[in-house]
Amino acid sequence: MSKETLDWLNANTLIGFTEKRGTAWHYRADLQSAEPNHYPGAIPVGDVKRRLFGWDAIPSAVYVEGPASGGLICVPDRRAFIRSDTEHVMGIFSDGYEPHPYEEWLIGTIDQLLDSELAIGSAGLLRQGAVAWVSVEVPENVTTPEGVEFRPHLFGATSFDGSLATTFKRAVTNVVCDNTMSAGLAEAGQQIKIRHSRHSKLRIGEARAALNIVYEIADEFAAEVKRLCATTVTDRQWAEFLEAHAPLADEPGRSRTLAEHKREALERLWRTDVRVAPWQHTAYGVLQAVNTYAHHEQTVRGAERAERNMLRAVTGGIDELDLDTLETLNGVLVATGSSSSA
């Protein structure tokens, strides 16, 4: 990862509750300013507003250069949104685009959705400020009898570059590996999306009922962990899973090489990595191996890893990853005559 990316993450993300989960994977002491971006407890709302959202998205007319005259021609029905402090052009849209200012839609809406026991656990900007997120969490970690420690949270994100509808989504952070996981491993996690269109509006009552906020996540996730940890995966079944999850091409080449490297990485995680090995020979261990590989080791194309991971958490990519993993594993267990399935 480039130093510029690390500089950005250490200056434009805020990480809370570090006494409960440790520092973020991108933390570098030498890149911290006089005001560190890590907080032992909750992140004050005022700090998010001041340190991350202390600027405006200014609408501006869009002009193009005339090919004959060389003069500037105003493009009708188009607006650009520009950061007031850096003048970075975040996106260009038609007149039908409805901006969702970060402070109003992320801080204000989440404040209406939640109660006083919940607090901001992380917040940040990506793509030079064109994407933002805020996560709210319970103060204490939850640890299952199987030794899985996690933090349930509600994740809100939106954008000024057209890449995201404003989204509020339930999720889980696995403390041992700093991974986001699907809140409901048996089915896609619940979420609310509001498009950037005129008259877009979030109905708070409907959102609160649909999301079930944060508390139910802990019980649902813990129940899924118990079920998956009780599902045995033998060495033979693990090998069959790798065959199905990372199939090898018949002919030598780049595709086969990538699949071989993926298998090697998953095998190492499964056998020896502290983030996975404690749950080896269980369905949860399989899930954890694939999730950890995707978060921390898989090749990322066209984006930085932090940006990719955050966007996948919001858009449903993490849900798809976890559910696909369990579907593949279930097929293996059924085919090999297991009495239980994932």
C-alpha distance (Angstrom), angle and dihedral (degrees) to the residues before:
residue distance angle dihedral
M1 . . .
S2 3.79 . .
K3 3.78 122.7 .
E4 3.82 88.4 -121.9
T5 3.79 90.5 60.2
L6 3.79 91.9 47.8
D7 3.81 89.4 48.5
W8 3.81 89.5 53.5
L9 3.81 95.3 47.6
N10 3.79 93.1 48.0
A11 3.82 91.5 50.1
N12 3.80 104.0 33.3
T13 3.79 104.2 40.1
L14 3.80 127.1 67.3
I15 3.80 119.9 -153.5
G16 3.81 121.3 -163.5
F17 3.82 137.5 -171.2
T18 3.80 92.5 34.5
E19 3.82 89.5 156.5
K20 3.81 85.6 67.4
R21 3.82 101.9 38.8
G22 3.81 108.5 15.7
T23 3.78 126.8 -126.4
A24 3.78 123.4 -33.8
W25 3.81 117.7 -97.2
H26 3.83 90.9 -109.4
Y27 3.83 95.4 53.1
R28 3.80 115.0 129.8
A29 3.81 118.4 175.2
D30 3.82 92.6 -152.6
L31 3.82 91.2 56.1
Q32 3.80 95.1 52.7
S33 3.79 117.7 107.8
A34 3.78 125.6 -139.6
E35 3.81 85.0 -80.7
P36 3.83 106.7 53.7
N37 3.79 119.2 -140.9
H38 3.83 93.9 -136.4
Y39 3.82 122.0 86.0
P40 3.83 125.5 -164.9
G41 3.81 90.1 -143.6
A42 3.79 135.7 10.3
I43 3.80 120.7 -22.5
P44 3.82 110.1 -114.4
V45 3.80 112.8 -117.9
G46 3.80 89.2 -130.9
D47 3.80 90.7 58.8
V48 3.81 92.0 53.8
K49 3.79 90.7 50.8
R50 3.81 93.9 45.2
R51 3.80 101.7 38.5
L52 3.80 100.9 36.0
F53 3.80 111.2 14.7
G54 3.82 100.3 35.6
W55 3.80 94.3 119.1
D56 3.80 138.1 64.3
A57 3.79 133.5 -118.7
I58 3.81 101.8 -126.8
P59 3.83 119.5 -157.2
S60 3.79 113.4 -134.2
A61 3.80 136.4 -179.3
V62 3.82 116.5 -105.0
Y63 3.81 121.0 -127.7
V64 3.80 133.5 -172.9
E65 3.76 130.0 -165.1
G66 3.80 115.1 -103.2
P67 3.83 109.9 -122.7
A68 3.81 94.3 -141.7
S69 3.78 104.9 32.4
G70 3.77 99.1 29.8
G71 3.77 87.4 -137.3
L72 3.80 126.1 127.2
I73 3.79 119.3 -94.0
C74 3.80 120.6 -162.1
V75 3.81 112.8 -126.5
P76 3.81 108.0 -133.0
D77 3.79 120.9 -129.5
R78 3.79 93.7 12.3
R79 3.80 130.7 111.5
A80 3.78 132.4 -176.7
F81 3.80 122.0 -149.3
I82 3.79 113.6 -142.6
R83 3.80 131.2 -172.8
S84 3.79 107.4 -112.4
D85 3.83 93.5 -142.6
T86 3.82 104.0 41.5
E87 3.83 99.9 20.3
H88 3.80 89.4 -131.9
V89 3.82 110.4 161.5
M90 3.79 102.8 -128.2
G91 3.79 99.7 -178.9
I92 3.82 147.0 -23.9
F93 3.80 119.4 -133.0
S94 3.79 145.1 168.0
D95 3.80 120.4 -98.2
G96 3.80 88.9 -97.0
Y97 3.80 91.8 69.4
E98 3.81 113.5 108.6
P99 3.82 114.5 -156.6
H100 3.80 118.7 -137.5
P101 3.82 105.9 -153.2
Y102 3.79 111.2 -141.8
E103 3.78 98.6 -127.9
E104 3.80 93.0 49.3
W105 3.79 99.4 41.0
L106 3.79 102.4 34.1
I107 3.79 104.7 29.5
G108 3.81 98.1 28.6
T109 3.80 98.1 42.2
I110 3.79 95.5 43.8
D111 3.79 89.1 49.3
Q112 3.81 88.8 57.4
L113 3.80 93.2 46.0
L114 3.78 97.2 51.3
D115 3.77 141.8 54.8
S116 3.78 134.1 -127.8
E117 3.82 96.2 -88.3
L118 3.78 93.0 66.0
A119 3.79 124.5 75.9
I120 3.79 141.3 178.6
G121 3.79 111.4 -78.5
S122 3.79 99.8 174.7
A123 3.79 140.8 -1.8
G124 3.76 135.1 172.5
L125 3.77 154.0 155.1
L126 3.80 127.8 -120.5
R127 3.81 135.0 -178.7
Q128 3.81 92.0 35.1
G129 3.79 90.2 -54.6
A130 3.80 98.4 -46.3
V131 3.84 91.0 115.0
A132 3.80 126.3 43.1
W133 3.79 137.4 178.5
V134 3.79 139.5 -174.3
S135 3.81 124.7 -167.4
V136 3.79 124.5 -163.7
E137 3.78 122.2 -159.8
V138 3.76 145.7 173.6
P139 3.83 114.0 -97.9
E140 3.81 96.8 -118.6
N141 3.79 131.5 59.4
V142 3.80 117.6 -120.0
T143 3.82 117.6 -133.1
T144 3.79 122.0 -167.1
P145 3.83 123.4 -146.7
E146 3.80 86.3 -106.3
G147 3.81 90.5 63.5
V148 3.80 97.9 -106.0
E149 3.81 109.8 143.0
F150 3.79 117.1 -162.5
R151 3.79 145.8 157.9
P152 3.84 119.3 -136.0
H153 3.78 114.7 -148.2
L154 3.79 147.5 163.3
F155 3.78 113.2 -118.0
G156 3.80 122.4 -155.1
A157 3.80 124.8 -174.8
T158 3.78 140.8 162.5
S159 3.79 139.9 165.7
F160 3.79 147.6 -142.5
D161 3.81 94.8 -153.7
G162 3.80 99.5 64.4
S163 3.80 94.6 -108.7
L164 3.82 96.5 112.5
A165 3.75 138.5 35.4
T166 3.79 109.7 -142.8
T167 3.80 102.2 -83.2
F168 3.79 135.3 -171.1
K169 3.76 114.5 -170.0
R170 3.80 141.0 169.7
A171 3.80 114.9 -123.2
V172 3.80 144.4 155.1
T173 3.80 130.6 -128.7
N174 3.80 114.9 -147.9
V175 3.80 103.8 -141.6
V176 3.81 99.0 -155.0
C177 3.81 93.1 60.8
D178 3.83 104.6 17.0
N179 3.83 89.3 -120.6
T180 3.78 128.5 149.7
M181 3.80 112.4 -129.3
S182 3.78 134.0 -174.5
A183 3.80 109.9 -87.0
G184 3.80 91.5 -142.3
L185 3.79 108.3 40.4
A186 3.79 92.0 -175.7
E187 3.80 93.7 55.8
A188 3.78 141.1 5.9
G189 3.79 114.0 -66.1
Q190 3.78 119.3 -105.0
Q191 3.77 118.7 -101.4
I192 3.79 143.8 163.9
K193 3.82 122.7 -141.0
I194 3.81 127.2 -167.6
R195 3.79 117.8 -169.8
H196 3.80 122.3 -136.6
S197 3.80 93.3 -111.8
R198 3.76 132.9 124.8
H199 3.79 114.3 -77.6
S200 3.82 90.2 16.7
K201 3.76 108.5 160.8
L202 3.77 137.5 169.7
R203 3.79 114.6 -134.8
I204 3.79 101.0 -144.9
G205 3.80 96.2 -158.4
E206 3.79 93.5 51.7
A207 3.80 91.8 45.7
R208 3.79 93.0 50.1
A209 3.80 92.2 50.8
A210 3.81 94.3 45.2
L211 3.78 96.1 47.3
N212 3.80 96.1 42.1
I213 3.80 81.8 -148.4
V214 3.80 116.0 -117.2
Y215 3.78 111.1 -52.4
E216 3.80 98.7 72.8
I217 3.79 90.8 52.0
A218 3.80 91.8 71.3
D219 3.80 94.2 55.2
E220 3.80 93.9 43.5
F221 3.78 95.0 47.4
A222 3.83 93.4 44.6
A223 3.81 90.2 52.2
E224 3.81 90.9 51.5
V225 3.81 91.7 48.0
K226 3.82 90.1 52.1
R227 3.80 91.6 50.5
L228 3.80 93.8 47.2
C229 3.80 94.0 45.7
A230 3.81 88.7 52.9
T231 3.81 90.5 55.0
T232 3.80 109.6 90.0
V233 3.80 120.8 -141.5
T234 3.80 113.7 -166.6
D235 3.80 125.0 -152.2
R236 3.78 88.7 -103.1
Q237 3.81 92.0 51.6
W238 3.80 91.1 47.2
A239 3.82 89.3 53.5
E240 3.81 90.0 48.6
F241 3.81 89.8 49.7
L242 3.81 91.2 53.5
E243 3.81 89.0 50.7
A244 3.79 90.5 53.8
H245 3.82 98.0 38.0
A246 3.82 97.6 44.8
P247 3.83 106.8 21.3
L248 3.80 117.2 -168.8
A249 3.79 119.7 -124.3
D250 3.78 114.4 -120.5
E251 3.80 93.7 -124.4
P252 3.82 127.4 55.1
G253 3.78 114.2 -103.4
R254 3.77 145.4 99.5
S255 3.82 95.0 -53.5
R256 3.78 92.6 53.2
T257 3.81 92.1 45.0
L258 3.81 92.3 52.1
A259 3.80 91.5 49.6
E260 3.81 90.8 49.2
H261 3.81 91.3 51.2
K262 3.80 90.8 48.0
R263 3.80 91.4 51.8
E264 3.79 91.3 48.3
A265 3.80 91.5 51.5
L266 3.80 93.3 47.3
E267 3.81 91.0 47.7
R268 3.81 90.7 51.9
L269 3.81 91.8 49.0
W270 3.81 91.1 47.1
R271 3.80 94.7 49.6
T272 3.80 107.2 33.9
D273 3.81 115.5 5.3
V274 3.82 115.6 107.9
R275 3.81 89.6 -141.4
V276 3.82 92.0 61.4
A277 3.81 113.7 10.2
P278 3.84 96.5 76.3
W279 3.83 87.1 68.3
Q280 3.80 96.7 40.9
H281 3.82 114.9 145.0
T282 3.82 92.3 29.1
A283 3.79 132.8 97.2
Y284 3.79 88.8 -118.0
G285 3.82 89.2 57.1
V286 3.80 90.0 54.7
L287 3.80 90.9 50.2
Q288 3.80 91.7 47.3
A289 3.80 93.0 49.0
V290 3.81 93.7 53.6
N291 3.81 94.2 41.5
T292 3.82 92.9 48.8
Y293 3.80 91.9 47.0
A294 3.81 91.4 51.4
H295 3.80 93.3 48.3
H296 3.78 100.9 43.5
E297 3.81 112.4 16.0
Q298 3.79 112.9 24.2
T299 3.80 115.7 106.1
V300 3.80 111.6 -100.3
R301 3.80 118.6 -148.7
G302 3.79 126.1 -166.1
A303 3.82 95.7 3.3
E304 3.77 143.3 50.2
R305 3.81 116.3 -95.6
A306 3.83 94.7 -114.4
E307 3.79 91.4 51.3
R308 3.82 92.6 46.4
N309 3.81 93.5 48.7
M310 3.80 94.2 48.1
L311 3.79 93.9 46.6
R312 3.80 92.1 48.0
A313 3.79 89.7 51.9
V314 3.80 91.0 55.4
T315 3.79 102.0 36.7
G316 3.79 95.6 48.6
G317 3.79 99.0 -101.8
I318 3.80 91.4 124.7
D319 3.81 91.0 51.6
E320 3.80 90.0 50.5
L321 3.80 91.9 47.9
D322 3.80 94.5 50.6
L323 3.80 95.1 41.9
D324 3.81 92.9 46.8
T325 3.81 89.7 50.2
L326 3.79 92.0 53.0
E327 3.80 92.4 44.3
T328 3.81 91.1 53.4
L329 3.79 91.7 46.1
N330 3.80 91.8 48.2
G331 3.79 89.6 54.2
V332 3.80 89.8 53.1
L333 3.81 93.3 48.1
V334 3.79 92.4 49.7
A335 3.80 92.7 46.1
T336 3.81 92.4 49.9
G337 3.79 93.2 49.2
S338 3.81 99.2 -108.4
S339 3.78 114.1 170.2
S340 3.80 90.8 -140.1
S341 3.78 133.5 43.7
A342 3.76 138.3 -156.2
